[in-house]
Amino acid sequence: MFGNSRGRVRIGFILCSLFLTGAAIFATAAPPQAPPVNEYVNASTCANCHRAIYESYRGTSMGKSLFRPMPANTVEDYKEKNQYSHSLTGTHYSMTVHDGAYYQRRWQTGFDGTDTNIEDMKIDYVMGAGDHARSYLHRTDRGTLIELPLGWYSERGGYWAMSPGFDSRHPQTRRLVSYECMFCHNGYPQTPAISQGSDPIFAQDLPEGIDCQRCHGPGGRHVRVAQTPGAKPAAISASIVNPARLNSKLQMDVCMQCHLEPTSGRLPALIRRFNRKPFSYVPGQPLEDFILYFDYAPGTGHDDKFEIASAAYRLRKSRCFLESKGAMTCLTCHDPHRPLPSGEEATKYYSGQCRSCHEPALGVLVSSGKHTNSNNCISCHMPERRTEDVVHAVVTDHLIQRRLPARDLLAELPERHLTDAEDYHGEVVPYYPQPLPQTGQYALYQAVAQVALENNLQNGVVDLSREVSQQSPSQMEFYTTLGDAWGSSGKPKQAVAAFEQAVSRSPNSVTALQSLAEAQKTSGELSLSEQTLQRALRLAPSNANVFYQYSILDTRLGRPDAALEKMQKAVVLNPDLPGVYLSLASLLAATGQIDPAMAASQRALSIDPYDAATYNLTGRLLAGSGKAPQALFDFEKATRLRPAYGPYLYDYSLMLVRLNRLEEAQESAQAAVLADPNLAEAHELLGGLLARKTQLSEAAAEYQKALQVRPDFSRAHLDLALVLAAQGDRTGAEEHLRKAASGGDPNVAQQAAQALQRLEQQ
């Protein structure tokens, strides 16, 4: 889901003056009090008057959508079948309970066969009733929520497997639960009044489950009216939203706020309006005033996509829905106050709903032999099907179709991990509302949809730039989106201009300032970038992301001590900040602080044991400490995680040379130059390995390739000279020896001078 922080729409009130007359005296009364805000209340308050409905609703999947784990709500096996091994990453997991708390443990097998990269994460919340799946959330000291990698699925009696998006060679280990995610999976939480950054912070304990107010709106006014002595039933009823009294469009909007998702793929399918806060939707409002929906262009291979949150999307394609002209809604078949029926009860109930419309025609078809006399409409017309984005879940297809598709709808599916080249790049089209009204605001959002995830970047950035220039919108997000689009288009100067406009509209936005500072750095305006980051730190002195960003700028400006200080500050403020420990380890290593660098790299791996760069750095640190076999283990891990990356293959080859495993070293060096033909060091190394085997012509060719990339590469000049001398080319050897002797490497220069002297003596 794509969205940013929003402003709140203000409602104005017209206040009438009060006149008091008496004894010819005119006075002005005190200003009247504004009506109390219709605030959200504890959902248990609803049970005081609606006990039966409240208790029934608590048994629904929505009522059990999020909760603290305890024996009463646990259906998973935490005792016997509680371990899982992920073959793609060589990672092991276990789900355990001890001291009354639930934990997910992760570990790998290290160099010496012992457990390494161990992490125990407490499960603070479970997301999912368990009808199809459950995910597990860990709450950090900062108030962020981390989704843990291992999930549980109800299919086949229940089993453990990776949660959606984690079944890859580099699963995220610090995936933060966004406000958009929480919007659909729980009741409205408390969030900070003022945000000092982009991380989603949950200020207090979370509600446990989607409550009554998600469909009925905030209950504060309703409770006050109901508690007012003498309140009339009509007034009590009018003080709360009843979806049954809404027109069919607004009624569907209540359901679609969570059950409509055109796709979970890499497309900005949902764009919350920039003037709306994450939890500001109230039932009874037009949904398009809160959020806009977009989809792939038709005919691009996505027309039959089937995903976990596609119930409303698929229903809206159905002929039954389209021809009902609004008479058919989700409530036609679903009572949100009761748990869904199952088994024979479900077959009887849902088929009965179908027959309530189709009975006369169905009778004719059955009597003519054109339709079976089955009482199960659902199995053929709304079959169960495996979802494409949550591949371990099987759910009902809400596309009411005439005939059952002629393929295995339950067949196992691999989790999709498309590269950027494989992913969708084309027009992003409006889905809801459709057609999109032809107004300036909608034109802005239409352009935002093209560039937000770079699906239609080239056309979209031009459209968005034009609309922003013509309309000068007040929300900063239009400008930050445009700035990101210009940056992705390789035009940092235009990005800077857009981010400057964003900051001018929201001077206290730390996010906008960070974006501006990054664009300024990219465009070479380092001094301005530093000034912008200083301004961000004045606004948010405890923001770890700003300190980390500033440390990277310090590094570029050649200030390692200042960079080190800011990196260390960042990890104190946020021990889970992705990437910072690797940067810290690299900086410590560059300044000769090997032991602290090793500690930082080990901490980086304990957070993210799938990062090739960290393994490669750890290997270099170990190699420098004389721990060659252990270093080789880490170099191997780096090359497996990023198999076609020249620099890692080169380091691995060097280590193999040190261990005298020359054939393997040559294979790795050849792979390195194939992966990166411009890696001069790899050509030079491969040349040396070929020269050892007296393949002098091949060795000379590699040295020459190295020099084509780096004409001042002293070592390659020396090596090539020695090969040419061995081949009898004295003139060529002397030429390259002189270049090596005049180079910047003193050791190579000395060797070249000595070789040149010997050659001249001969």
C-alpha positions in Angstrom: 0.0 0.0 0.0 1.2 3.4 -0.9 0.6 6.4 1.4 2.0 9.1 3.5 1.1 11.3 6.5 -2.1 13.3 5.9 -3.7 16.4 7.2 -7.1 16.3 8.8 -10.1 17.9 7.0 -11.5 20.6 9.2 -15.2 21.2 9.7 -16.4 24.7 10.2 -19.2 25.7 12.5 -21.4 28.8 12.2 -22.0 30.2 15.7 -25.0 32.4 16.3 -24.8 35.4 18.6 -27.0 35.2 21.7 -28.9 38.3 22.7 -30.2 38.8 26.3 -32.8 41.5 26.8 -34.2 42.7 30.0 -34.5 46.1 31.7 -33.2 47.6 28.5 -29.9 45.9 29.0 -28.0 44.3 26.0 -25.3 41.9 26.8 -23.1 39.4 24.9 -23.2 35.9 26.2 -20.1 33.7 26.6 -19.2 31.9 23.4 -21.1 28.6 23.2 -19.1 25.4 23.6 -18.5 23.4 20.4 -20.2 20.0 20.3 -18.0 17.3 21.8 -15.9 15.4 19.4 -17.3 12.0 18.4 -14.4 10.1 19.8 -13.8 6.3 19.7 -14.6 4.4 22.9 -13.5 1.1 24.3 -15.5 -1.4 22.3 -16.5 -3.3 25.4 -18.8 -0.4 26.1 -21.0 -1.7 23.3 -21.7 -4.8 25.2 -23.6 -2.9 27.9 -26.6 -2.6 25.5 -25.8 -5.0 22.7 -24.5 -8.0 24.6 -25.7 -10.8 22.3 -24.4 -9.1 19.1 -21.2 -8.1 20.8 -20.5 -11.7 22.0 -21.4 -13.2 18.6 -19.2 -10.7 16.8 -16.2 -11.4 19.0 -16.3 -14.9 17.5 -15.9 -13.7 13.9 -12.6 -13.6 12.1 -12.7 -9.8 12.3 -13.3 -9.9 16.0 -10.2 -12.2 16.4 -8.0 -10.4 13.8 -5.3 -9.5 16.3 -4.6 -10.5 19.9 -2.0 -11.3 22.5 -1.1 -15.0 22.5 -2.3 -17.1 25.3 -3.4 -20.8 25.7 -7.0 -20.0 25.1 -6.4 -18.6 21.6 -3.6 -20.8 20.5 -4.3 -23.4 17.8 -0.7 -23.9 16.7 1.6 -26.6 18.0 4.3 -24.9 20.1 5.5 -28.2 21.8 6.2 -31.0 19.3 5.8 -30.0 15.7 7.2 -26.6 16.4 10.3 -26.4 14.2 10.9 -25.4 10.6 13.9 -25.3 8.3 14.0 -22.9 5.4 16.1 -24.6 2.7 16.6 -21.4 0.6 18.6 -19.7 3.3 19.7 -22.6 5.5 17.9 -21.0 8.4 16.1 -22.9 11.3 13.2 -21.7 13.3 11.4 -22.9 16.4 8.3 -21.7 18.1 8.4 -22.0 21.9 6.7 -21.0 25.1 8.5 -20.3 28.3 7.9 -18.2 31.4 4.4 -17.6 30.1 5.6 -15.8 26.9 5.7 -16.9 23.3 8.9 -16.7 21.2 10.1 -17.3 17.7 13.8 -18.4 17.6 16.0 -18.2 14.5 19.5 -19.6 14.0 21.9 -20.9 11.4 24.8 -23.4 11.4 28.1 -21.6 11.6 31.7 -22.3 10.4 32.5 -24.8 13.2 29.0 -26.5 13.2 27.7 -24.6 16.1 24.6 -22.4 16.1 25.2 -18.9 14.9 23.2 -15.7 14.0 20.8 -16.6 16.8 17.9 -14.3 17.5 15.0 -14.9 20.0 12.1 -12.5 19.4 9.1 -12.3 21.8 5.7 -12.6 20.1 3.7 -9.7 21.5 0.8 -10.0 19.1 -0.7 -12.6 16.7 -2.2 -11.3 13.5 -4.9 -13.5 12.0 -7.8 -15.4 13.4 -6.4 -18.7 12.1 -9.0 -19.5 9.5 -6.3 -19.3 6.8 -3.1 -18.0 8.3 -1.4 -16.3 11.3 1.6 -13.9 11.4 3.5 -12.9 14.5 4.5 -9.4 15.6 7.3 -8.3 18.0 7.1 -4.9 19.6 10.3 -3.0 20.0 11.2 -0.6 22.8 10.6 2.3 20.3 6.9 1.2 19.8 7.4 -0.2 16.3 6.1 -3.6 15.3 8.3 -6.1 13.5 6.6 -8.9 11.5 8.5 -12.2 12.2 9.5 -14.4 9.2 7.8 -17.7 10.2 4.0 -18.0 9.9 1.3 -20.6 10.5 -1.3 -21.9 8.0 -4.5 -23.8 8.6 -4.4 -25.9 5.4 -3.7 -29.7 5.9 -4.5 -29.5 9.5 -2.1 -26.7 10.3 1.7 -26.3 9.6 4.5 -23.8 9.8 6.0 -22.0 6.7 7.4 -18.7 5.8 5.0 -15.7 6.0 4.1 -14.0 2.7 7.1 -12.3 1.2 9.7 -14.1 3.3 10.2 -17.2 1.2 13.2 -15.8 -0.6 17.0 -16.0 -0.5 17.1 -12.7 1.4 14.0 -12.5 3.6 13.5 -9.3 5.6 14.3 -9.5 9.3 13.1 -6.0 10.2 9.9 -5.6 8.3 8.0 -2.9 10.1 4.2 -3.2 10.3 2.9 0.0 8.6 -0.2 2.0 9.6 -1.8 0.8 6.3 -1.3 -2.8 7.3 -2.7 -2.2 10.8 -5.7 -0.3 9.3 -7.2 -3.5 7.9 -6.0 -6.0 10.5 -7.1 -4.4 13.7 -9.1 -1.7 15.4 -7.8 1.9 15.2 -4.7 2.2 17.4 -3.2 5.1 19.3 -0.5 6.8 17.2 1.8 9.8 18.2 0.2 13.2 17.7 3.5 14.4 16.2 5.7 12.1 14.1 9.5 12.8 14.0 10.1 10.5 11.1 8.7 7.9 8.8 8.7 4.9 11.1 5.2 3.8 12.2 5.0 4.2 15.9 2.2 2.7 18.0 2.1 4.8 21.1 0.1 2.5 23.4 -1.1 -1.1 23.7 -3.0 -2.1 20.6 -6.7 -2.9 20.5 -7.3 -6.6 20.1 -9.3 -7.2 17.0 -11.4 -5.1 14.6 -14.2 -3.7 16.8 -17.8 -2.5 16.3 -16.7 1.0 15.4 -14.9 -0.1 12.2 -18.3 -0.5 10.5 -20.5 1.8 12.7 -18.1 4.7 13.2 -16.9 6.2 16.5 -19.2 5.5 19.3 -18.7 8.4 21.7 -21.7 10.4 20.6 -23.9 7.3 20.6 -22.9 6.4 24.1 -23.6 10.0 25.4 -27.0 10.2 23.7 -28.0 6.8 25.0 -27.0 7.8 28.5 -29.0 11.0 28.3 -32.1 10.8 30.4 -35.3 10.8 28.3 -33.4 10.3 25.0 -35.7 9.2 22.3 -35.0 5.9 20.4 -34.8 7.8 17.1 -32.1 10.1 18.5 -30.1 7.2 19.9 -30.3 5.4 16.5 -29.3 8.5 14.6 -26.2 9.1 16.7 -24.4 6.1 15.2 -23.8 4.8 11.7 -25.9 1.8 10.7 -24.6 0.4 7.5 -28.0 -1.3 6.8 -29.5 2.2 6.4 -26.8 3.4 4.0 -27.3 3.3 0.3 -25.8 0.3 -1.5 -22.7 2.3 -2.6 -21.8 3.6 0.8 -22.6 0.2 2.3 -20.1 -1.5 0.0 -17.6 1.2 0.8 -17.7 0.1 4.5 -16.7 -3.4 3.5 -14.3 -2.4 0.8 -12.2 -0.2 3.1 -10.5 -3.5 4.0 -11.7 -6.1 1.5 -10.9 -4.3 -1.8 -7.3 -4.6 -3.0 -6.8 -4.7 -6.8 -3.4 -6.3 -6.2 -0.7 -6.8 -3.6 1.9 -6.8 -6.4 4.4 -4.0 -7.0 1.8 -1.5 -8.0 0.4 1.5 -6.1 -3.0 -0.1 -5.9 -4.2 2.0 -2.9 -3.3 5.6 -2.6 -4.6 7.3 0.5 -5.4 10.9 -0.2 -2.6 13.2 1.1 -5.0 15.3 3.2 -6.2 12.2 5.2 -4.5 10.6 8.2 -4.1 6.8 8.3 -7.0 6.1 10.6 -9.4 8.8 9.6 -11.9 6.9 7.5 -15.4 6.9 9.0 -18.2 4.6 7.7 -20.8 6.6 5.8 -18.2 8.7 4.0 -17.6 8.0 0.3 -14.5 5.8 0.3 -13.0 7.7 -2.5 -12.7 10.8 -0.3 -10.3 8.7 1.8 -8.5 6.4 -0.7 -8.2 5.9 -4.4 -7.7 2.5 -6.1 -5.6 1.7 -9.2 -4.9 -1.4 -11.2 -2.9 -2.9 -14.1 -4.0 -1.9 -17.5 -6.4 -4.4 -19.0 -5.0 -7.1 -21.4 -1.5 -7.0 -19.8 -1.7 -10.5 -18.3 -3.3 -9.6 -14.9 -7.0 -9.9 -15.6 -7.5 -13.2 -13.8 -5.2 -12.5 -10.8 -6.4 -14.0 -7.5 -5.1 -12.7 -4.3 -5.8 -13.0 -0.6 -7.6 -9.7 -0.2 -9.4 -9.9 -3.6 -13.0 -10.8 -2.4 -14.6 -7.4 -3.3 -12.4 -7.1 -6.4 -13.5 -10.4 -7.7 -17.1 -9.9 -6.7 -17.3 -6.6 -8.6 -16.3 -8.6 -11.8 -19.3 -10.9 -11.4 -22.3 -10.7 -13.7 -24.6 -11.2 -10.7 -23.1 -8.1 -9.0 -23.1 -5.9 -12.2 -26.6 -6.7 -13.2 -28.0 -6.2 -9.7 -27.6 -2.4 -10.2 -26.5 -2.0 -6.6 -29.0 -4.5 -5.0 -26.3 -7.0 -4.4 -23.7 -6.1 -1.7 -21.5 -8.1 0.7 -24.4 -8.1 3.2 -26.5 -10.1 0.7 -24.6 -13.2 1.8 -22.6 -12.2 4.9 -23.8 -11.3 8.3 -20.8 -9.4 9.8 -22.1 -10.0 13.4 -21.9 -13.8 13.1 -19.0 -16.2 12.5 -19.1 -17.6 9.0 -20.9 -20.9 8.7 -18.9 -24.0 7.7 -19.3 -27.5 6.3 -22.8 -28.5 5.4 -24.3 -25.5 7.1 -22.3 -23.2 4.8 -23.3 -25.2 1.7 -27.0 -24.9 2.6 -26.9 -21.3 3.6 -24.9 -19.9 0.6 -26.7 -22.0 -1.9 -29.9 -20.8 -0.4 -28.8 -17.2 -1.1 -28.1 -18.1 -4.7 -31.5 -19.8 -5.1 -33.3 -16.8 -3.7 -32.5 -15.0 -7.0 -32.1 -17.9 -9.4 -34.7 -20.4 -8.3 -37.2 -20.0 -11.2 -34.6 -20.1 -13.9 -32.7 -22.9 -12.2 -35.8 -25.1 -12.1 -36.3 -24.7 -15.8 -32.6 -25.6 -16.4 -32.8 -28.7 -14.2 -36.0 -30.0 -15.7 -34.5 -29.6 -19.2 -31.3 -31.4 -18.2 -29.1 -28.4 -18.8 -28.1 -28.2 -15.1 -27.5 -30.7 -12.3 -29.9 -31.0 -9.4 -27.1 -30.3 -7.0 -27.8 -28.3 -3.9 -24.2 -27.0 -3.8 -24.0 -23.9 -5.9 -20.7 -22.7 -4.4 -18.4 -25.6 -5.4 -18.9 -24.9 -9.1 -19.7 -21.2 -9.2 -17.5 -19.8 -6.4 -14.8 -22.5 -6.0 -12.0 -22.4 -3.5 -8.7 -21.4 -5.1 -5.1 -21.0 -4.0 -4.1 -17.4 -3.7 -1.1 -16.1 -5.8 0.3 -13.8 -3.1 -0.2 -16.0 0.0 0.6 -19.3 -1.6 -0.2 -21.4 1.5 -3.8 -20.1 1.7 -6.9 -21.4 -0.1 -9.9 -19.1 0.0 -13.3 -18.8 -1.8 -13.2 -17.1 -5.2 -15.9 -14.4 -5.0 -16.0 -14.1 -8.8 -19.4 -15.7 -9.4 -18.6 -17.6 -12.6 -20.9 -19.6 -14.9 -18.6 -22.6 -15.3 -15.8 -24.1 -13.1 -12.4 -23.3 -14.6 -10.8 -26.4 -16.3 -7.6 -26.4 -14.3 -6.4 -27.4 -10.8 -7.3 -24.3 -8.7 -5.6 -25.8 -5.6 -2.3 -26.7 -7.2 0.8 -25.7 -5.2 2.3 -22.3 -6.2 5.8 -20.9 -5.7 6.1 -17.5 -4.0 6.7 -14.8 -6.6 9.8 -12.7 -6.4 10.0 -10.8 -9.6 13.1 -8.8 -10.6 12.6 -5.2 -11.7 12.9 -6.3 -15.3 10.3 -9.0 -14.9 7.8 -6.7 -13.0 5.0 -4.7 -14.5 6.1 -1.5 -16.3 3.2 0.1 -18.0 0.2 2.4 -17.5 -1.5 2.3 -14.0 -5.2 2.8 -14.6 -7.9 4.0 -12.2 -10.0 1.2 -10.6 -12.2 2.9 -8.0 -13.8 5.2 -8.6 -14.2 4.4 -12.2 -14.2 6.5 -14.3 -12.0 8.9 -12.4 -13.7 12.3 -12.3 -12.0 14.8 -14.6 -10.8 17.3 -12.0 -7.4 18.8 -11.2 -7.1 16.8 -7.9 -7.8 13.5 -9.7 -5.3 14.4 -12.4 -2.7 14.8 -9.7 -3.4 11.4 -8.2 -3.5 9.7 -11.6 0.0 11.0 -12.2 1.2 10.0 -8.7 0.0 6.4 -9.5 2.3 6.3 -12.5 5.5 7.2 -10.6 4.9 6.0 -7.0 6.5 2.6 -7.6 8.0 3.5 -11.0 5.6 1.4 -13.1 5.2 4.2 -15.7 8.0 6.5 -14.7 9.0 8.1 -18.0 5.4 9.3 -18.8 4.3 9.8 -15.3 7.0 12.2 -14.2 6.2 14.5 -17.0 2.5 14.4 -16.2 3.1 14.9 -12.5 5.5 17.8 -13.1 3.0 19.5 -15.3 0.1 19.1 -12.9 2.1 20.2 -9.9 3.3 23.3 -11.8 -0.2 24.2 -13.0 -2.1 23.5 -9.7 0.5 24.2 -7.0 -1.1 21.8 -4.5 -0.7 22.5 -0.8 0.1 19.0 0.3 3.9 18.3 0.5 3.5 14.7 -0.6 2.8 15.7 -4.2 6.3 17.3 -4.2 8.1 14.5 -2.4 6.6 12.0 -4.9 7.7 14.2 -7.8 11.2 14.5 -6.2 11.5 10.8 -5.9 10.4 10.4 -9.5 13.0 12.9 -10.7 15.7 11.2 -8.7 14.7 7.8 -10.1 14.9 9.4 -13.6 18.5 10.4 -13.0 17.7 14.1 -12.7 18.9 15.2 -9.2 18.7 18.9 -9.8 15.0 18.6 -10.6 14.6 16.4 -7.6 16.2 19.1 -5.3 13.8 21.7 -6.7 10.8 19.4 -6.0 11.9 18.6 -2.4 12.5 22.3 -1.8 8.9 22.9 -2.6 7.9 20.1 -0.3 9.8 21.6 2.6 8.4 25.1 1.9 4.9 23.6 2.4 5.8 21.5 5.4 8.8 23.2 7.0 8.7 20.8 10.0 8.6 17.6 8.1 11.6 15.5 8.9 10.9 13.2 6.1 10.8 16.0 3.5 14.1 17.4 4.9 15.8 14.0 4.7 14.7 13.6 1.1 16.0 17.1 0.2 19.3 16.4 1.9 19.8 13.2 0.0 19.0 14.9 -3.3 21.4 17.7 -2.5 24.1 15.2 -1.8 23.4 13.3 -5.0 23.6 16.5 -7.0 26.9 17.4 -5.4 25.6 20.2 -3.1 27.3 18.7 0.0 27.3 21.9 2.1 23.6 22.5 1.5 22.9 18.8 2.3 24.7 19.2 5.7 22.7 22.3 6.5 19.4 20.5 5.7 20.4 17.6 7.9 21.3 19.9 10.8 17.8 21.5 10.4 16.3 18.0 10.5 18.2 17.2 13.7 17.0 20.4 15.4 13.4 19.2 14.7 14.1 15.6 15.6 17.1 15.2 17.9 16.3 11.6 18.6 15.8 10.4 15.0 18.3 7.6 14.3 17.7 7.7 10.6 18.8 11.3 10.4 22.0 10.6 12.4 22.7 7.6 10.1 22.2 9.7 7.0 24.4 12.5 8.4 27.1 9.9 9.1 27.2 8.8 5.5 27.6 12.5 4.4 30.4 12.9 6.9 32.1 9.8 5.4 31.9 11.4 1.9 33.3 14.6 3.3 36.3 12.8 4.7 35.4 13.2 8.3 35.6 9.6 9.7 35.6 10.6 13.4 32.4 12.6 13.0 30.8 9.8 10.9 31.7 7.2 13.5 30.2 9.3 16.3 26.9 9.8 14.5 26.7 6.1 13.5 27.2 5.1 17.1 24.5 7.5 18.1 22.2 6.0 15.6 22.5 2.5 16.9 21.9 3.7 20.4 18.7 5.4 19.3 17.6 2.4 17.1 19.4 -0.9 17.6 17.4 -2.4 14.8 18.2 0.2 12.1 18.9 -1.7 8.9 22.4 -1.3 7.4 23.9 0.8 10.1 26.0 -1.9 11.6 27.5 -2.8 8.3 28.4 0.8 7.7 29.8 1.0 11.2 31.9 -2.1 10.7 33.3 -0.8 7.4 34.2 2.6 8.9 35.9 0.9 11.9 37.9 -1.4 9.6 39.0 1.5 7.4 40.3 3.3 10.5 42.2 0.2 11.7 39.9 -0.7 14.6 39.6 -4.4 13.7 38.1 -5.8 16.9 35.3 -3.3 17.1 34.7 -3.7 13.4 34.4 -7.5 13.9 31.9 -6.9 16.7 29.8 -4.6 14.6 29.8 -7.0 11.6 28.7 -9.9 13.9 25.9 -7.7 15.2 24.9 -6.9 11.6 24.7 -10.6 10.9 22.7 -11.3 14.0 20.1 -8.8 12.6 20.4 -9.8 9.0 22.1 -13.1 8.3 21.4 -12.9 4.6 23.4 -9.8 3.6 26.3 -10.7 1.2 28.1 -7.4 1.9 28.4 -8.2 5.6 29.7 -11.7 5.0 32.3 -10.4 2.5 33.5 -7.7 5.0 33.6 -10.3 7.8 35.7 -12.6 5.6 38.1 -9.8 4.9 38.4 -9.0 8.6 39.0 -12.7 9.4 41.6 -13.0 6.6 43.4 -10.0 8.0 43.5 -11.7 11.4 45.0 -14.9 10.0 41.8 -17.0 10.3 41.9 -18.2 6.7 39.5 -21.2 6.9 36.9 -19.2 8.7 37.3 -16.3 6.3 36.8 -18.7 3.4 33.5 -19.8 5.0 32.2 -16.2 5.0 33.5 -15.5 1.4 31.6 -18.6 0.3 28.4 -17.3 2.0 28.8 -13.9 0.2 29.2 -15.5 -3.2 26.2 -17.8 -2.7 24.0 -14.9 -1.6 25.2 -12.8 -4.5 26.5 -15.3 -7.0 27.2 -13.0 -10.0 29.0 -10.1 -8.2 32.5 -9.6 -9.4 34.1 -8.1 -6.2 32.9 -10.9 -4.0 34.1 -13.5 -6.4 37.5 -11.8 -6.5 37.9 -11.8 -2.7 36.9 -15.4 -2.6 39.5 -16.2 -5.3 42.2 -14.4 -3.4 41.4 -16.5 -0.3 41.5 -19.7 -2.3 45.0 -18.6 -3.5 46.2 -18.1 0.0 45.0 -21.7 0.8 46.8 -23.0 -2.3 43.5 -24.2 -3.9 44.6 -22.8 -7.2 42.2 -24.6 -9.6 39.2 -23.3 -7.6 40.8 -19.9 -7.4 41.0 -19.8 -11.1 37.4 -20.7 -11.5 36.3 -18.0 -9.2 38.6 -15.4 -10.9 37.1 -16.3 -14.3 33.6 -16.0 -12.8 34.6 -12.6 -11.4 35.8 -11.1 -14.8 32.8 -12.6 -16.5 30.5 -10.9 -13.9 32.4 -7.6 -14.0 34.7 -7.1 -17.1 35.7 -3.8 -15.6 37.2 -5.2 -12.5 40.9 -4.7 -13.2 42.1 -6.5 -10.0 40.2 -9.7 -11.1 41.9 -9.6 -14.5 45.3 -9.2 -12.9 44.6 -12.1 -10.5 43.4 -14.4 -13.3 46.5 -13.4 -15.3 48.7 -14.5 -12.4 46.9 -17.9 -12.0 47.3 -18.5 -15.8 51.0 -17.5 -15.7 51.6 -20.1 -12.9 50.4 -22.7 -15.4 52.8 -21.2 -18.0 49.8 -20.1 -20.1 51.7 -16.9 -20.9 49.7 -15.7 -23.9 46.4 -16.1 -22.0 48.0 -14.4 -18.9 49.3 -11.5 -21.0 45.8 -11.0 -22.4 44.3 -10.7 -18.9 47.0 -8.2 -17.8 46.2 -6.1 -20.9 42.5 -6.2 -20.1 43.4 -5.0 -16.6 45.4 -2.1 -18.0 42.6 -1.2 -20.5 40.4 -0.6 -17.4 43.1 1.0 -15.3 46.0 2.3 -17.3 47.9 3.3 -14.1 47.6 -0.2 -12.5 51.3 -0.6 -11.5 51.0 -4.3 -10.5 49.5 -5.2 -13.8 52.3 -3.3 -15.6 54.9 -5.3 -13.6 53.2 -8.6 -14.2 52.7 -8.0 -17.9 56.4 -7.0 -18.2 57.5 -10.3 -16.6 55.3 -12.3 -19.0 56.6 -10.4 -22.0 60.2 -10.9 -20.9 59.6 -14.6 -20.6 58.2 -14.6 -24.1 61.3 -12.8 -25.4 59.6 -9.4 -25.9 62.4 -7.3 -24.3 61.1 -3.9 -25.7 57.6 -4.5 -24.4 58.9 -5.7 -21.1 61.0 -2.6 -20.6 58.1 -0.3 -21.5 55.8 -1.8 -18.9 58.6 -1.9 -16.3 59.2 1.8 -16.7 55.5 2.5 -16.2 55.4 0.2 -13.1 58.6 1.9 -11.7 57.0 5.4 -12.1 53.7 4.3 -10.5 52.3 5.2 -7.1 52.8 1.8 -5.4 56.3 2.0 -3.8 56.7 -1.9 -3.4 55.8 -2.4 -7.1 58.1 0.5 -8.1 61.0 -1.0 -6.3 60.4 -4.5 -7.8 60.1 -2.9 -11.3 63.3 -0.9 -10.9 65.2 -4.0 -9.9 63.7 -6.0 -12.8 64.5 -3.2 -15.2 68.1 -3.1 -14.0 68.5 -6.9 -14.4 67.1 -6.7 -17.9 69.4 -3.9 -18.9 72.4 -5.9 -17.5 71.4 -8.8 -19.6 
